[in-house]
Amino acid sequence: MNRIGFGGGCHWCTEAVFQSLNDVSQVQQGWIASTPPNEQFSEAVIVTYGDGISLDDLIEIHLLTHSSTSNHSMRNKYRSAIYYFEDGQRQYLIDRISALSAANNVQYVTQVLRFDAFKENREEQLNYYLNHKDAPFCETYINPKLKLLRERYTKQTRDDF
C-alpha cells in the first residue's frame, strides 16, 4: 500500500472525494503539518491506496476538486498541498504539477511539502459525508465534486458511494 497526503479545502470535502475512489483503502481526516516554514497544521487527509489507482490520477483529482489556483486569505487553514512521505516522491510530484499546469494552462498554488505530523479530527467529524449525506453542507459543496468525479473519472469512482 502507498500513502500520500492532500490538503486543499475543507477536510470533509477532501475526505469524501478520496473515499469515493476505487482502490483507496483508507482516508484519515484531520490536520497535517510540514517542516518549517510550513509547520502550522492545516486541514488535510492521508490517503492510503493500492496499485489499482495511479498517483497521477490522485494528483489530478486533488487539483480538480479544490481551489488549487487561487491564493486566498484562508490558505493557512486550507493549505493547497501534497504531502510526501518518501524523499523520492518530491521531485516527481513537483514535475507532475508542473506538467498539469502546462497542459491545463493554469498556475497551481499547490505546494509539495514533506509530511511531518498528523492530528486526527474528533471522532464525530470523521466520515462526515458518509454520516451526513443529506446535510446542506454536503449537498452544496461535496455532491458537486462527487458528480464531477463520476463524470470524468468513471473507472476510478466507486459504484456504491
N, C-alpha and C positions, 0 to 999 in steps of 0.2 A: 504494500500500500504506500501511496505517496501523500505528502502533506504540503499545503500552501496556504498562506493567509491572505485574506482580502478585506480591505477597508474601503468604504465609499460613503454611502448614505447611511440611513438608519440600519442598525444591525438586524432589526426584524425583517426588513426587505431583503437584505443580503442573505440572511439565513434561509428565507423561503426560496429565493432564486436558486441557491445551490442544493437545497433539499429536493427540489423538483427535478434534478438531473439523474439520469441513469448512471450507475457505477460510482456514485458518490455515497460512501458508506457512513460518513459522519460529518455533521456540521456543528462545531462548537461555537456558540454565540457569546460575545462579551466584548472585551477591550484588549487591544494589543498595543504594546509599547516596543519601540525600536531602541537603537543606541543613540546617544547624543548626536545631533541636537533634536532628535525625534523621540525622546524618552517619555514624553507625555502620552498617557493612554488615550486611545481613540477607538470609537466603535468599530468592531470588525468581527470576522469569523475565521476559524481554522477549518479548512476543508480537507478531509481525508478521502482519497479517491483511488480507483484501480486503473488498470490498463485499458478498460473499455471506453474511457473518455480521455481525450488528449489535454495536456496542459494548454496547448494553443486554443482549444475550444473554451476552456475555463477562463483564459485571459480575455478572449473576445467577448464572452458572455459578461464578464465583470465590467469591461469598459462600456458595453452597451446598456447595462442596467442600472447605472448610477450617473450622476453628474460628473463625468470624468474629464470634461473640457473647460469647466469654469472654476476659477479660483475664488470662491465665495467666502463670505465672512465667517462661516461655521467650519472652516477646514481644520481647526484644532480638534473639534469634537468628531467631525466626519472627514478624516484624512483620506484622500484618494490614494490608495497604496496597494501594492502587492508585497507581501512579506515572505521572504525566502528563509528556509531552514538550513540549506546547504550552500556553501560559498560558490560551488559550481553553477548554481542556478542564477546568480546575479546577472551576469553578462547576457545570458540567454533571455532573461526577462526584459532587460533594457533593449536588446535588439528586437525582440518581438513587439514591444510597444512602439518602437521607432518605425518598424515595418508597417504596423497597423495605422500609425499616424499618417504615413505617406500614402498608403492605399486608400484611406478614408478621407484624405485631405483635411485633417483636423490636427490640432495640437493638444495632446493629452497632458493634464497636470498630474497624472498618476505617478507616484514615486515608487521606486523599487528600494525596499528597506529590509535590513536584516531583522528577523524576528528575535526579540529579546525576552519578552514576558507576556503572560496572558492572565486575565482575570475573567472568570466565567460570570455571566449575568445571574441574577437571582432566579431560582427555580421557576417561579410563576411567570417569568418573562421568556423562558426558553420555549422553543417550538411555538412561537407566538402565532404564526399564521395557521399552523395545524390545529391549534386550540381555539382560534377566533376568526375563522374564515369569513364570517358574516359581519364582522366589526367594520364600522365605517372606515377606519384607517386601512384595513386590508382591501376593502372594495375600491378605495380611492388610489392607493399607492402600490399595493402588491399585485392585485389582479391584473392591471395593465401590463406589468412586467412579465408575468407568467404567460399572458396571452401572446405577447411578442415572442417569448421563447418558444412556445408551441408552434408558432408560425415559422420562425426562422431556424429553429434547431429541433425539428420534429423527432429525429432519430435519437437525440440526446435527452429528451424530456420523458419523464415517467408518465405512463398512461393513468396511473392511479392517484395522481396528485391534483 
